[in-house]
Amino acid sequence: MSDLLVAIGLFFVIEGLVYALAPSFIRKMAEELPLISDRQMRSFGLGAIGLGVFIVWMIRG
């Protein structure tokens, strides 16, 4: 359970860094989101999940 809380905390740190360091980039990306198809977003999401699982597996393995 503590690992899950650490992971959530790190997620918020990384997310906060992006907003703090590049707010104009975030606004531009938000404007671009409606132009990306559902299929592309789903593929990117699945790729990110796969990469995340791989990283955790490498660290824990």
N, C-alpha and C positions, 0 to 999 in steps of 0.2 A: 504494500500500500504506500509506503514512503517513497518508493521509486516512482510511482504514478504521480504523486504530488510534486516530486522534484521535476519530472518531465513537464508537468503543467506549468510549473514556475519558470522553467527554462523557455518554454513556448512564449510566455508573456514577456520575458526579458527580450527575446529576439524580436517579437512583434513590436514591442515598444521602441527598440532601437531603430527599426525601419521607419516608424512614424516620426521619431525624434530627428533622425538624420536626413530623411528624404521625404518631407511632406508633399512637395510638389510632384514627386514621382508617384506617390500613392494616389493623388488626385487624378493624374493622367491615366494611371492604370484603371482606376474606377470608371473613368469615362470610356475606356476601351472594352470593358467587360461585356456590354450588350452586343458587341460586334463578334464575339467569340462564340462559336456554335456549342451546343450542349455536348456534342460528341467530343470535341476538342477539350472542353473543360473536364469531362469525365475521364478521358484518357490521361490528361495531366494529373488529375487527382489519383488515379490508380497507379501511375508511375511514381508519384510522391509517396504513396503508401508503400509500394514495393521497395523504394530506396530507403525509407525509414526502417522497415522491417529488416532489410539487409544490414544496415548500419548497427541496429540493436543486436542482431544475430552475431555480427563480427565482434562487437565489444563484449557481449556476454558469452560467446562461444569459446 
